[in-house]
């Protein structure tokens, strides 16, 4: 499942405060295509992706 959110980092902090036992698969990370992404597991083990697309005009870092 994927959910578009306004601020992945803020949601990560909020989720950790409310559900400290949540399984974080990948902490907030900027993907090569620019999305900021957080991967979690729900109680049934399903992978959940919370993501925020890059802001308009934000440059995506190039891979060396």
PDB file of N, H, CA, C and O in Angstrom:
ATOM      1  N   UNK A   1       0.831  -1.163   0.000  1.00  0.00           N
ATOM      2  CA  UNK A   1       0.000   0.000   0.000  1.00  0.00           C
ATOM      3  C   UNK A   1       0.881   1.232   0.000  1.00  0.00           C
ATOM      4  O   UNK A   1       1.953   1.236   0.606  1.00  0.00           O
ATOM      5  N   UNK A   2       0.438   2.269  -0.671  1.00  0.00           N
ATOM      6  H   UNK A   2      -0.433   2.267  -1.163  1.00  0.00           H
ATOM      7  CA  UNK A   2       1.167   3.535  -0.698  1.00  0.00           C
ATOM      8  C   UNK A   2       0.223   4.675  -0.347  1.00  0.00           C
ATOM      9  O   UNK A   2      -0.936   4.699  -0.760  1.00  0.00           O
ATOM     10  N   UNK A   3       0.747   5.615   0.422  1.00  0.00           N
ATOM     11  H   UNK A   3       1.689   5.596   0.758  1.00  0.00           H
ATOM     12  CA  UNK A   3      -0.038   6.784   0.802  1.00  0.00           C
ATOM     13  C   UNK A   3       0.792   8.034   0.572  1.00  0.00           C
ATOM     14  O   UNK A   3       1.925   8.140   1.044  1.00  0.00           O
ATOM     15  N   UNK A   4       0.218   8.975  -0.156  1.00  0.00           N
ATOM     16  H   UNK A   4      -0.702   8.889  -0.539  1.00  0.00           H
ATOM     17  CA  UNK A   4       0.828  10.280  -0.366  1.00  0.00           C
ATOM     18  C   UNK A   4       0.582  11.113   0.886  1.00  0.00           C
ATOM     19  O   UNK A   4      -0.562  11.272   1.311  1.00  0.00           O
ATOM     20  N   UNK A   5       1.657  11.648   1.484  1.00  0.00           N
ATOM     21  H   UNK A   5       2.587  11.519   1.138  1.00  0.00           H
ATOM     22  CA  UNK A   5       1.536  12.465   2.698  1.00  0.00           C
ATOM     23  C   UNK A   5       2.252  13.797   2.483  1.00  0.00           C
ATOM     24  O   UNK A   5       3.081  13.930   1.583  1.00  0.00           O
ATOM     25  N   UNK A   6       1.925  14.773   3.313  1.00  0.00           N
ATOM     26  H   UNK A   6       1.252  14.665   4.045  1.00  0.00           H
ATOM     27  CA  UNK A   6       2.537  16.098   3.181  1.00  0.00           C
ATOM     28  C   UNK A   6       3.982  16.141   3.656  1.00  0.00           C
ATOM     29  O   UNK A   6       4.807  16.849   3.078  1.00  0.00           O
ATOM     30  N   UNK A   7       4.294  15.384   4.709  1.00  0.00           N
ATOM     31  H   UNK A   7       3.624  14.808   5.179  1.00  0.00           H
ATOM     32  CA  UNK A   7       5.640  15.451   5.292  1.00  0.00           C
ATOM     33  C   UNK A   7       6.000  14.096   5.915  1.00  0.00           C
ATOM     34  O   UNK A   7       5.596  13.795   7.039  1.00  0.00           O
ATOM     35  N   UNK A   8       6.753  13.295   5.183  1.00  0.00           N
ATOM     36  H   UNK A   8       7.081  13.540   4.270  1.00  0.00           H
ATOM     37  CA  UNK A   8       7.136  11.960   5.632  1.00  0.00           C
ATOM     38  C   UNK A   8       7.858  12.009   6.976  1.00  0.00           C
ATOM     39  O   UNK A   8       7.577  11.193   7.854  1.00  0.00           O
ATOM     40  N   UNK A   9       8.777  12.944   7.146  1.00  0.00           N
ATOM     41  H   UNK A   9       9.005  13.606   6.433  1.00  0.00           H
ATOM     42  CA  UNK A   9       9.559  13.015   8.381  1.00  0.00           C
ATOM     43  C   UNK A   9       8.671  13.313   9.594  1.00  0.00           C
ATOM     44  O   UNK A   9       8.836  12.702  10.650  1.00  0.00           O
ATOM     45  N   UNK A  10       7.744  14.239   9.446  1.00  0.00           N
ATOM     46  H   UNK A  10       7.611  14.736   8.588  1.00  0.00           H
ATOM     47  CA  UNK A  10       6.830  14.568  10.541  1.00  0.00           C
ATOM     48  C   UNK A  10       5.921  13.383  10.857  1.00  0.00           C
ATOM     49  O   UNK A  10       5.655  13.096  12.024  1.00  0.00           O
ATOM     50  N   UNK A  11       5.445  12.696   9.819  1.00  0.00           N
ATOM     51  H   UNK A  11       5.661  12.929   8.871  1.00  0.00           H
ATOM     52  CA  UNK A  11       4.589  11.530  10.041  1.00  0.00           C
ATOM     53  C   UNK A  11       5.368  10.405  10.717  1.00  0.00           C
ATOM     54  O   UNK A  11       4.817   9.697  11.561  1.00  0.00           O
ATOM     55  N   UNK A  12       6.633  10.229  10.362  1.00  0.00           N
ATOM     56  H   UNK A  12       7.080  10.804   9.676  1.00  0.00           H
ATOM     57  CA  UNK A  12       7.460   9.217  11.012  1.00  0.00           C
ATOM     58  C   UNK A  12       7.548   9.493  12.512  1.00  0.00           C
ATOM     59  O   UNK A  12       7.351   8.584  13.319  1.00  0.00           O
ATOM     60  N   UNK A  13       7.835  10.708  12.886  1.00  0.00           N
ATOM     61  H   UNK A  13       7.996  11.447  12.231  1.00  0.00           H
ATOM     62  CA  UNK A  13       7.926  11.077  14.306  1.00  0.00           C
ATOM     63  C   UNK A  13       6.588  10.861  15.021  1.00  0.00           C
ATOM     64  O   UNK A  13       6.543  10.340  16.136  1.00  0.00           O
ATOM     65  N   UNK A  14       5.516  11.265  14.366  1.00  0.00           N
ATOM     66  H   UNK A  14       5.553  11.688  13.461  1.00  0.00           H
ATOM     67  CA  UNK A  14       4.176  11.130  14.963  1.00  0.00           C
ATOM     68  C   UNK A  14       3.816   9.659  15.161  1.00  0.00           C
ATOM     69  O   UNK A  14       3.305   9.284  16.216  1.00  0.00           O
ATOM     70  N   UNK A  15       4.078   8.830  14.161  1.00  0.00           N
ATOM     71  H   UNK A  15       4.493   9.135  13.304  1.00  0.00           H
ATOM     72  CA  UNK A  15       3.757   7.405  14.253  1.00  0.00           C
ATOM     73  C   UNK A  15       4.576   6.743  15.360  1.00  0.00           C
ATOM     74  O   UNK A  15       4.042   5.957  16.142  1.00  0.00           O
ATOM     75  N   UNK A  16       5.875   7.059  15.429  1.00  0.00           N
ATOM     76  H   UNK A  16       6.309   7.698  14.794  1.00  0.00           H
ATOM     77  CA  UNK A  16       6.739   6.479  16.464  1.00  0.00           C
ATOM     78  C   UNK A  16       6.263   6.880  17.866  1.00  0.00           C
ATOM     79  O   UNK A  16       6.371   6.089  18.803  1.00  0.00           O
ATOM     80  N   UNK A  17       5.741   8.095  18.014  1.00  0.00           N
ATOM     81  H   UNK A  17       5.653   8.738  17.253  1.00  0.00           H
ATOM     82  CA  UNK A  17       5.255   8.554  19.324  1.00  0.00           C
ATOM     83  C   UNK A  17       3.967   7.839  19.723  1.00  0.00           C
ATOM     84  O   UNK A  17       3.758   7.537  20.898  1.00  0.00           O
ATOM     85  N   UNK A  18       3.103   7.568  18.741  1.00  0.00           N
ATOM     86  H   UNK A  18       3.273   7.814  17.787  1.00  0.00           H
ATOM     87  CA  UNK A  18       1.805   6.959  19.019  1.00  0.00           C
ATOM     88  C   UNK A  18       1.887   5.433  19.066  1.00  0.00           C
ATOM     89  O   UNK A  18       1.213   4.795  19.875  1.00  0.00           O
ATOM     90  N   UNK A  19       2.719   4.848  18.189  1.00  0.00           N
ATOM     91  H   UNK A  19       3.266   5.366  17.531  1.00  0.00           H
ATOM     92  CA  UNK A  19       2.847   3.392  18.098  1.00  0.00           C
ATOM     93  C   UNK A  19       4.332   3.034  18.156  1.00  0.00           C
ATOM     94  O   UNK A  19       4.926   2.729  17.122  1.00  0.00           O
ATOM     95  N   UNK A  20       4.940   3.065  19.334  1.00  0.00           N
ATOM     96  H   UNK A  20       4.457   3.313  20.174  1.00  0.00           H
ATOM     97  CA  UNK A  20       6.379   2.830  19.444  1.00  0.00           C
ATOM     98  C   UNK A  20       6.830   1.464  18.937  1.00  0.00           C
ATOM     99  O   UNK A  20       8.000   1.295  18.594  1.00  0.00           O
ATOM    100  N   UNK A  21       5.930   0.491  18.884  1.00  0.00           N
ATOM    101  H   UNK A  21       4.979   0.628  19.164  1.00  0.00           H
ATOM    102  CA  UNK A  21       6.300  -0.852  18.439  1.00  0.00           C
ATOM    103  C   UNK A  21       6.185  -1.042  16.921  1.00  0.00           C
ATOM    104  O   UNK A  21       6.404  -2.148  16.426  1.00  0.00           O
ATOM    105  N   UNK A  22       5.845   0.015  16.176  1.00  0.00           N
ATOM    106  H   UNK A  22       5.668   0.913  16.578  1.00  0.00           H
ATOM    107  CA  UNK A  22       5.702  -0.110  14.728  1.00  0.00           C
ATOM    108  C   UNK A  22       7.007  -0.624  14.120  1.00  0.00           C
ATOM    109  O   UNK A  22       8.098  -0.238  14.541  1.00  0.00           O
ATOM    110  N   UNK A  23       6.876  -1.501  13.123  1.00  0.00           N
ATOM    111  H   UNK A  23       5.990  -1.814  12.781  1.00  0.00           H
ATOM    112  CA  UNK A  23       8.054  -2.041  12.443  1.00  0.00           C
ATOM    113  C   UNK A  23       8.432  -1.113  11.303  1.00  0.00           C
ATOM    114  O   UNK A  23       7.711  -1.006  10.312  1.00  0.00           O
ATOM    115  N   UNK A  24       9.564  -0.447  11.449  1.00  0.00           N
ATOM    116  H   UNK A  24      10.150  -0.534  12.254  1.00  0.00           H
ATOM    117  CA  UNK A  24      10.075   0.444  10.401  1.00  0.00           C
ATOM    118  C   UNK A  24      11.026  -0.381   9.544  1.00  0.00           C
ATOM    119  O   UNK A  24      12.030  -0.895  10.037  1.00  0.00           O
ATOM    120  N   UNK A  25      10.706  -0.505   8.260  1.00  0.00           N
ATOM    121  H   UNK A  25       9.891  -0.087   7.859  1.00  0.00           H
ATOM    122  CA  UNK A  25      11.544  -1.243   7.323  1.00  0.00           C
ATOM    123  C   UNK A  25      12.632  -0.325   6.776  1.00  0.00           C
ATOM    124  O   UNK A  25      13.782  -0.735   6.613  1.00  0.00           O
ATOM    125  N   UNK A  26      12.259   0.911   6.499  1.00  0.00           N
ATOM    126  H   UNK A  26      11.326   1.243   6.631  1.00  0.00           H
ATOM    127  CA  UNK A  26      13.213   1.910   5.995  1.00  0.00           C
ATOM    128  C   UNK A  26      12.842   3.264   6.556  1.00  0.00           C
ATOM    129  O   UNK A  26      11.740   3.760   6.321  1.00  0.00           O
ATOM    130  N   UNK A  27      13.763   3.867   7.299  1.00  0.00           N
ATOM    131  H   UNK A  27      14.658   3.465   7.489  1.00  0.00           H
ATOM    132  CA  UNK A  27      13.546   5.211   7.837  1.00  0.00           C
ATOM    133  C   UNK A  27      13.365   6.193   6.667  1.00  0.00           C
ATOM    134  O   UNK A  27      13.697   5.851   5.532  1.00  0.00           O
ATOM    135  N   UNK A  28      12.851   7.394   6.917  1.00  0.00           N
ATOM    136  H   UNK A  28      12.581   7.672   7.839  1.00  0.00           H
ATOM    137  CA  UNK A  28      12.667   8.349   5.825  1.00  0.00           C
ATOM    138  C   UNK A  28      13.946   8.516   5.001  1.00  0.00           C
ATOM    139  O   UNK A  28      15.018   8.810   5.529  1.00  0.00           O
ATOM    140  N   UNK A  29      13.796   8.321   3.714  1.00  0.00           N
ATOM    141  H   UNK A  29      12.925   8.082   3.285  1.00  0.00           H
ATOM    142  CA  UNK A  29      14.914   8.321   2.773  1.00  0.00           C
ATOM    143  C   UNK A  29      14.493   9.047   1.503  1.00  0.00           C
ATOM    144  O   UNK A  29      13.353   8.910   1.059  1.00  0.00           O
ATOM    145  N   UNK A  30      15.399   9.812   0.919  1.00  0.00           N
ATOM    146  H   UNK A  30      16.325   9.923   1.280  1.00  0.00           H
ATOM    147  CA  UNK A  30      15.126  10.430  -0.377  1.00  0.00           C
ATOM    148  C   UNK A  30      15.534   9.445  -1.461  1.00  0.00           C
ATOM    149  O   UNK A  30      16.698   9.057  -1.566  1.00  0.00           O
ATOM    150  N   UNK A  31      14.559   9.052  -2.259  1.00  0.00           N
ATOM    151  H   UNK A  31      13.614   9.367  -2.173  1.00  0.00           H
ATOM    152  CA  UNK A  31      14.790   8.078  -3.314  1.00  0.00           C
ATOM    153  C   UNK A  31      15.473   8.770  -4.507  1.00  0.00           C
ATOM    154  O   UNK A  31      15.399   9.993  -4.631  1.00  0.00           O
ATOM    155  N   UNK A  32      16.135   8.002  -5.380  1.00  0.00           N
ATOM    156  H   UNK A  32      16.195   7.009  -5.279  1.00  0.00           H
ATOM    157  CA  UNK A  32      16.834   8.603  -6.530  1.00  0.00           C
ATOM    158  C   UNK A  32      15.922   9.449  -7.433  1.00  0.00           C
ATOM    159  O   UNK A  32      16.395  10.386  -8.076  1.00  0.00           O
ATOM    160  N   UNK A  33      14.628   9.131  -7.487  1.00  0.00           N
ATOM    161  H   UNK A  33      14.243   8.370  -6.964  1.00  0.00           H
ATOM    162  CA  UNK A  33      13.695   9.887  -8.334  1.00  0.00           C
ATOM    163  C   UNK A  33      13.093  11.084  -7.605  1.00  0.00           C
ATOM    164  O   UNK A  33      12.269  11.804  -8.168  1.00  0.00           O
ATOM    165  N   UNK A  34      13.506  11.301  -6.336  1.00  0.00           N
ATOM    166  H   UNK A  34      14.175  10.715  -5.879  1.00  0.00           H
ATOM    167  CA  UNK A  34      13.122  12.518  -5.629  1.00  0.00           C
ATOM    168  C   UNK A  34      12.106  12.353  -4.518  1.00  0.00           C
ATOM    169  O   UNK A  34      12.033  13.207  -3.634  1.00  0.00           O
ATOM    170  N   UNK A  35      11.319  11.287  -4.529  1.00  0.00           N
ATOM    171  H   UNK A  35      11.379  10.593  -5.247  1.00  0.00           H
ATOM    172  CA  UNK A  35      10.349  11.100  -3.449  1.00  0.00           C
ATOM    173  C   UNK A  35      11.061  10.873  -2.122  1.00  0.00           C
ATOM    174  O   UNK A  35      12.117  10.243  -2.066  1.00  0.00           O
ATOM    175  N   UNK A  36      10.471  11.391  -1.070  1.00  0.00           N
ATOM    176  H   UNK A  36       9.613  11.903  -1.115  1.00  0.00           H
ATOM    177  CA  UNK A  36      10.919  11.085   0.284  1.00  0.00           C
ATOM    178  C   UNK A  36      10.004   9.959   0.745  1.00  0.00           C
ATOM    179  O   UNK A  36       8.783  10.104   0.683  1.00  0.00           O
ATOM    180  N   UNK A  37      10.560   8.841   1.207  1.00  0.00           N
ATOM    181  H   UNK A  37      11.551   8.723   1.258  1.00  0.00           H
ATOM    182  CA  UNK A  37       9.776   7.642   1.451  1.00  0.00           C
ATOM    183  C   UNK A  37      10.075   7.032   2.817  1.00  0.00           C
ATOM    184  O   UNK A  37      11.213   7.050   3.288  1.00  0.00           O
ATOM    185  N   UNK A  38       9.026   6.489   3.444  1.00  0.00           N
ATOM    186  H   UNK A  38       8.102   6.474   3.062  1.00  0.00           H
ATOM    187  CA  UNK A  38       9.115   5.775   4.708  1.00  0.00           C
ATOM    188  C   UNK A  38       8.397   4.443   4.515  1.00  0.00           C
ATOM    189  O   UNK A  38       7.236   4.422   4.106  1.00  0.00           O
ATOM    190  N   UNK A  39       9.075   3.327   4.806  1.00  0.00           N
ATOM    191  H   UNK A  39      10.018   3.344   5.138  1.00  0.00           H
ATOM    192  CA  UNK A  39       8.467   2.010   4.659  1.00  0.00           C
ATOM    193  C   UNK A  39       8.224   1.399   6.034  1.00  0.00           C
ATOM    194  O   UNK A  39       9.126   1.320   6.868  1.00  0.00           O
ATOM    195  N   UNK A  40       6.984   0.970   6.249  1.00  0.00           N
ATOM    196  H   UNK A  40       6.251   1.034   5.571  1.00  0.00           H
ATOM    197  CA  UNK A  40       6.554   0.371   7.512  1.00  0.00           C
ATOM    198  C   UNK A  40       5.859  -0.948   7.233  1.00  0.00           C
ATOM    199  O   UNK A  40       5.486  -1.234   6.095  1.00  0.00           O
ATOM    200  N   UNK A  41       5.684  -1.759   8.284  1.00  0.00           N
ATOM    201  H   UNK A  41       5.987  -1.526   9.208  1.00  0.00           H
ATOM    202  CA  UNK A  41       4.849  -2.959   8.202  1.00  0.00           C
ATOM    203  C   UNK A  41       3.624  -2.736   9.081  1.00  0.00           C
ATOM    204  O   UNK A  41       3.738  -2.270  10.215  1.00  0.00           O
ATOM    205  N   UNK A  42       2.451  -3.072   8.547  1.00  0.00           N
ATOM    206  H   UNK A  42       2.358  -3.451   7.626  1.00  0.00           H
ATOM    207  CA  UNK A  42       1.243  -2.988   9.362  1.00  0.00           C
ATOM    208  C   UNK A  42       1.171  -4.224  10.258  1.00  0.00           C
ATOM    209  O   UNK A  42       2.004  -5.120  10.122  1.00  0.00           O
ATOM    210  N   UNK A  43       0.200  -4.297  11.171  1.00  0.00           N
ATOM    211  H   UNK A  43      -0.476  -3.569  11.283  1.00  0.00           H
ATOM    212  CA  UNK A  43       0.136  -5.441  12.091  1.00  0.00           C
ATOM    213  C   UNK A  43       0.016  -6.805  11.395  1.00  0.00           C
ATOM    214  O   UNK A  43       0.384  -7.826  11.976  1.00  0.00           O
ATOM    215  N   UNK A  44      -0.497  -6.831  10.155  1.00  0.00           N
ATOM    216  H   UNK A  44      -0.796  -6.002   9.683  1.00  0.00           H
ATOM    217  CA  UNK A  44      -0.597  -8.090   9.408  1.00  0.00           C
ATOM    218  C   UNK A  44       0.657  -8.395   8.595  1.00  0.00           C
ATOM    219  O   UNK A  44       0.723  -9.415   7.909  1.00  0.00           O
ATOM    220  N   UNK A  45       1.657  -7.506   8.670  1.00  0.00           N
ATOM    221  H   UNK A  45       1.604  -6.677   9.227  1.00  0.00           H
ATOM    222  CA  UNK A  45       2.911  -7.731   7.947  1.00  0.00           C
ATOM    223  C   UNK A  45       2.962  -7.128   6.556  1.00  0.00           C
ATOM    224  O   UNK A  45       3.954  -7.298   5.847  1.00  0.00           O
ATOM    225  N   UNK A  46       1.908  -6.426   6.151  1.00  0.00           N
ATOM    226  H   UNK A  46       1.102  -6.288   6.726  1.00  0.00           H
ATOM    227  CA  UNK A  46       1.894  -5.794   4.831  1.00  0.00           C
ATOM    228  C   UNK A  46       2.834  -4.588   4.809  1.00  0.00           C
ATOM    229  O   UNK A  46       2.937  -3.852   5.790  1.00  0.00           O
ATOM    230  N   UNK A  47       3.509  -4.399   3.690  1.00  0.00           N
ATOM    231  H   UNK A  47       3.425  -4.997   2.893  1.00  0.00           H
ATOM    232  CA  UNK A  47       4.396  -3.258   3.528  1.00  0.00           C
ATOM    233  C   UNK A  47       3.574  -2.007   3.219  1.00  0.00           C
ATOM    234  O   UNK A  47       2.692  -2.028   2.360  1.00  0.00           O
ATOM    235  N   UNK A  48       3.871  -0.925   3.926  1.00  0.00           N
ATOM    236  H   UNK A  48       4.588  -0.908   4.624  1.00  0.00           H
ATOM    237  CA  UNK A  48       3.180   0.350   3.742  1.00  0.00           C
ATOM    238  C   UNK A  48       4.230   1.402   3.420  1.00  0.00           C
ATOM    239  O   UNK A  48       5.201   1.569   4.159  1.00  0.00           O
ATOM    240  N   UNK A  49       4.032   2.105   2.320  1.00  0.00           N
ATOM    241  H   UNK A  49       3.244   1.969   1.720  1.00  0.00           H
ATOM    242  CA  UNK A  49       4.941   3.171   1.886  1.00  0.00           C
ATOM    243  C   UNK A  49       4.241   4.513   2.060  1.00  0.00           C
ATOM    244  O   UNK A  49       3.212   4.771   1.435  1.00  0.00           O
ATOM    245  N   UNK A  50       4.800   5.357   2.905  1.00  0.00           N
ATOM    246  H   UNK A  50       5.635   5.147   3.413  1.00  0.00           H
ATOM    247  CA  UNK A  50       4.351   6.747   3.001  1.00  0.00           C
ATOM    248  C   UNK A  50       5.354   7.561   2.205  1.00  0.00           C
ATOM    249  O   UNK A  50       6.561   7.433   2.411  1.00  0.00           O
ATOM    250  N   UNK A  51       4.870   8.397   1.297  1.00  0.00           N
ATOM    251  H   UNK A  51       3.890   8.501   1.130  1.00  0.00           H
ATOM    252  CA  UNK A  51       5.806   9.153   0.466  1.00  0.00           C
ATOM    253  C   UNK A  51       5.353  10.577   0.230  1.00  0.00           C
ATOM    254  O   UNK A  51       4.163  10.892   0.242  1.00  0.00           O
ATOM    255  N   UNK A  52       6.350  11.430   0.013  1.00  0.00           N
ATOM    256  H   UNK A  52       7.316  11.174   0.003  1.00  0.00           H
ATOM    257  CA  UNK A  52       6.134  12.823  -0.349  1.00  0.00           C
ATOM    258  C   UNK A  52       6.938  13.095  -1.606  1.00  0.00           C
ATOM    259  O   UNK A  52       8.153  12.896  -1.613  1.00  0.00           O
ATOM    260  N   UNK A  53       6.282  13.549  -2.677  1.00  0.00           N
ATOM    261  H   UNK A  53       5.295  13.710  -2.672  1.00  0.00           H
ATOM    262  CA  UNK A  53       7.030  13.866  -3.896  1.00  0.00           C
ATOM    263  C   UNK A  53       7.911  15.098  -3.683  1.00  0.00           C
ATOM    264  O   UNK A  53       7.689  15.877  -2.756  1.00  0.00           O
ATOM    265  N   UNK A  54       8.908  15.264  -4.548  1.00  0.00           N
ATOM    266  H   UNK A  54       9.088  14.631  -5.301  1.00  0.00           H
ATOM    267  CA  UNK A  54       9.776  16.436  -4.400  1.00  0.00           C
ATOM    268  C   UNK A  54       8.986  17.730  -4.583  1.00  0.00           C
ATOM    269  O   UNK A  54       8.039  17.794  -5.367  1.00  0.00           O
ATOM    270  N   UNK A  55       9.395  18.748  -3.848  1.00  0.00           N
ATOM    271  H   UNK A  55      10.164  18.696  -3.211  1.00  0.00           H
ATOM    272  CA  UNK A  55       8.765  20.067  -3.994  1.00  0.00           C
ATOM    273  C   UNK A  55       9.078  20.617  -5.386  1.00  0.00           C
ATOM    274  O   UNK A  55      10.106  20.275  -5.970  1.00  0.00           O
ATOM    275  N   UNK A  56       8.228  21.434  -5.899  1.00  0.00           N
ATOM    276  H   UNK A  56       7.392  21.712  -5.424  1.00  0.00           H
ATOM    277  CA  UNK A  56       8.446  22.031  -7.218  1.00  0.00           C
ATOM    278  C   UNK A  56       9.786  22.747  -7.251  1.00  0.00           C
ATOM    279  O   UNK A  56      10.088  23.568  -6.385  1.00  0.00           O
ATOM    280  N   UNK A  57      10.565  22.434  -8.239  1.00  0.00           N
ATOM    281  H   UNK A  57      10.319  21.768  -8.943  1.00  0.00           H
ATOM    282  CA  UNK A  57      11.843  23.108  -8.410  1.00  0.00           C
ATOM    283  C   UNK A  57      12.979  22.509  -7.599  1.00  0.00           C
ATOM    284  O   UNK A  57      14.131  22.915  -7.756  1.00  0.00           O
ATOM    285  N   UNK A  58      12.667  21.540  -6.726  1.00  0.00           N
ATOM    286  H   UNK A  58      11.732  21.211  -6.600  1.00  0.00           H
ATOM    287  CA  UNK A  58      13.728  20.922  -5.934  1.00  0.00           C
ATOM    288  C   UNK A  58      14.541  19.998  -6.820  1.00  0.00           C
ATOM    289  O   UNK A  58      13.991  19.177  -7.554  1.00  0.00           O
ATOM    290  N   UNK A  59      15.825  20.138  -6.746  1.00  0.00           N
ATOM    291  H   UNK A  59      16.272  20.806  -6.149  1.00  0.00           H
ATOM    292  CA  UNK A  59      16.707  19.332  -7.558  1.00  0.00           C
ATOM    293  C   UNK A  59      16.958  17.986  -6.889  1.00  0.00           C
ATOM    294  O   UNK A  59      17.235  17.913  -5.692  1.00  0.00           O
ATOM    295  N   UNK A  60      16.859  16.935  -7.673  1.00  0.00           N
ATOM    296  H   UNK A  60      16.634  16.994  -8.646  1.00  0.00           H
ATOM    297  CA  UNK A  60      17.124  15.584  -7.173  1.00  0.00           C
ATOM    298  C   UNK A  60      18.625  15.354  -7.242  1.00  0.00           C
ATOM    299  O   UNK A  60      19.226  15.581  -8.293  1.00  0.00           O
ATOM    300  N   UNK A  61      19.253  14.907  -6.150  1.00  0.00           N
ATOM    301  H   UNK A  61      18.764  14.723  -5.297  1.00  0.00           H
ATOM    302  CA  UNK A  61      20.700  14.669  -6.190  1.00  0.00           C
ATOM    303  C   UNK A  61      21.063  13.632  -7.235  1.00  0.00           C
ATOM    304  O   UNK A  61      20.375  12.623  -7.387  1.00  0.00           O
ATOM    305  N   UNK A  62      22.132  13.880  -7.944  1.00  0.00           N
ATOM    306  H   UNK A  62      22.691  14.700  -7.820  1.00  0.00           H
ATOM    307  CA  UNK A  62      22.601  12.930  -8.954  1.00  0.00           C
ATOM    308  C   UNK A  62      23.499  11.901  -8.319  1.00  0.00           C
ATOM    309  O   UNK A  62      24.227  12.193  -7.370  1.00  0.00           O
ATOM    310  N   UNK A  63      23.443  10.695  -8.845  1.00  0.00           N
ATOM    311  H   UNK A  63      22.852  10.458  -9.615  1.00  0.00           H
ATOM    312  CA  UNK A  63      24.312   9.624  -8.363  1.00  0.00           C
ATOM    313  C   UNK A  63      25.676   9.761  -9.027  1.00  0.00           C
ATOM    314  O   UNK A  63      25.758   9.923 -10.245  1.00  0.00           O
ATOM    315  N   UNK A  64      26.760   9.696  -8.229  1.00  0.00           N
ATOM    316  H   UNK A  64      26.693   9.564  -7.240  1.00  0.00           H
ATOM    317  CA  UNK A  64      28.099   9.842  -8.836  1.00  0.00           C
ATOM    318  C   UNK A  64      28.443   8.707  -9.764  1.00  0.00           C
ATOM    319  O   UNK A  64      29.529   8.691 -10.344  1.00  0.00           O
TER     320      UNK A  64
END
